[in-house]
Amino acid sequence: MNSEPSPAPDRDDYLSRLNDAQRQAVTHGTGVSAGGADSSPLLVIAGAGSGKTNTLAHRVAHLIASGADPRRILLLTFSRRASVEMTRRVERICRTVLGDKAGPLADALAWAGTFHSIGARLLREYAQQIGMDPAFSIHDREDSADLMNLIRHDLGFSKTEKRFPGKGTCLAIYSRVVNSGAPLADVLLKHYPWCAGWEAQLKQLFAGYVTAKQEQGVLDYDDLLLCWAQMVSDPMLAADIGGKWDHVLVDEYQDTNRLQADILLGMKPDGRGLTVVGDDAQSIYAFRAATVRNILDFPGQFKPEARVVTLDRNYRSTKPILDAANAVIREAAERFTKDLWTERASEEKPRLVTIWDDTAQANYIADRVLEEREAGTPMKQQAVLFRASHHSGTLSRLPGDIRHERSS
């Protein structure tokens, strides 16, 4: 593949569709931005509805169109689905710029996936160098819980007079300790106080669990990050692994944990070619050991500090909704300054409704749906949004006329 830099693509072809802030994020370090080419670290604070995914896809595509080798680009996403969607968007954008050349170039974007999937690939590649069998197996959460339960039973903890924590809880505690790097005592005190009396036994259980994994030649999901982080803690391995990529881009950085931040800093200690995208106001995965400190502290981890570009134009909501959202965000004790704005006006304001429980919430939603239908809004033009699919459970007990409307 030709490593010679290609002429900068015509900005009007596709960059003109972006707003100014998006364009700054997309062109950073490619020679198109006002300051000229530079590979300093970049933090993109992307407010809700600000076109984050579109901006990140444009940045990857623009790097390729500007001459970057796609084989030397690492794109880390929060989920496999997000990785597939991002890759498709990159290919579509490249096609508008490069025409027939876009397909082969986008196909060469082979290092795109989740932290865990990329970690698994690297561990197999470097297995012999770190004394690991390249043919290791990977346990999913259910397999890991079953192995934890087997050790739990062998140690006699399943027959204690006072009930010992179940396998799922034990695995959750172990996972939080690994991903957060916090001492077991602190994790128990803060997140599992009802298990604090079992600290000594849990230490014994976790030691047995690790030994069993090693004897069986298996890794769990947490090991994929832990071993990757341990590899890049070695200067020689870190330089070799980090040297694979000229550009490392990370989506949803507000929901990364300590291990993931350590991996990035280990591979790119000076931040060259590193781009992270996220929103401190949307950090919701603390229950999985994610820490908002990763994104809050990111700029100051490099000298000079990382450039920060803020995407604050919202394309999804109306002004009254954003006014309410901004008022809530301003209450954060520590945050990046950001006020979402939009050109979409509306006289209708959002409602704050206090509900006693899930059942009352489902009834409230059902009543509002029926009211809208009676006012002339067809059922097919109404939507109920959920943060997670299991939140819809109580709505399965909808009033009969709604079920009838659905079936008809």
C-alpha positions, 0 to 999 in steps of 0.5 A: 500500500502506498505510504506517500501522503495523498493530497488533502481531499476536497473539503466541500465534498463531505466536510462541508456537511459538518458544523465548525466544531465537528470539522475541527474534531475531524481534521485535527492532526491531518494538515487541514486544520488551521494550525497545520498537521499535528498528532497531539492527543485529542478529546472530543466532548460530544453532548447528547444528540450532537452527532458523535458517531458521525463525527468519529466516523468522519474522522477515521474516513478523513484520516484514510482519505488524507493518506493514513494507512488503515492497517495502522488505525485502531478503532475501539468501540463500546460494543460489537454492534457499534464497531460494525456500524462505525466501519460501515459509516467509514466505508460510505464516507470513504466512497464519496471521497475516494470512489473505487479505492474506498472498498479496499481501503475500508476493508483494510481497517482490520483493527476495529472492535471492542477492548475485549475483542482487540485484547483477545487478538493481541494476547494470541499474537503475543502469547508465547512472549508472555508465557501463555498458550496461544490456544487458550479458551475464553470463558463467557460470564456464565462459564466464569460463574460456573467455575467460580461456583465449583471452587466455592463448593470445593472450599466448602463455602456453599455449606456455611451456616450463614449463607455465603454470597452466590456465584454471580455476586462473587464473580461481580465482586471479583470483576470490580476488583480487577477492573477498578484496581481497588482493594477488595476491602474497599470494594466490599465496603463501598459496593457490597457491604452485606458481604464485608464479613466474608473478606478472608473467604473471598480472597481464598475463593478468588485465589482458587479461581485464578489457579483453576483458570491457569490450570485449565488454560482459560481466560475470562473477560476480565483477563483480556483487559488485565493481561493487555494492561500487564503487557503494556506495563513492560516498556519494550512490549508497550512500545511494540504494541503501541507502535502497531498503530499511528492512530488510536480512536476510542468511542464512549470514553466516559464509560471506560474503567481504570484498566482500559485507561491504563492500556491507552496510556501504556500504548501511547504515553505521549498521546501522539495519535490518540483520540478519545470521544465521549461525554462526562455528563453521560457516564452511566456504567459505574456499576461495571467499574467505569469511572468518569475520572478517565475522561475528566483527567484525560487532557492533563495526562499529557504535556502539552495538554490534549486539545479539547473540542466540544460538540454542543449543537444538538440535532435531536431535541428541542430548546425546552428539553435542552434547557432542562438538560443543561440545568441538570448538568450544571449541578455537577460538581466537576464537569467540562463546560458545555451548554447544549443548543439547537435551532429547533424551537417548541412551545411544549416543555418536558414534564418531571413525573414522580412515580412510586414504582415500576408498576405505577410507571407502566400504568402512567405510560399506558394512560398517556399512550391511550390519551394520545390515541384518543386525541388522534395520534395513531399507536404506530406514531407513538414510541416508548423509549427504554435505557435497557430492554428489561425495563419494559417488563412491567409494560407487558401488563398493558390494558386490554385495549392497548393489547388489542390495538397492537394486535390489530 
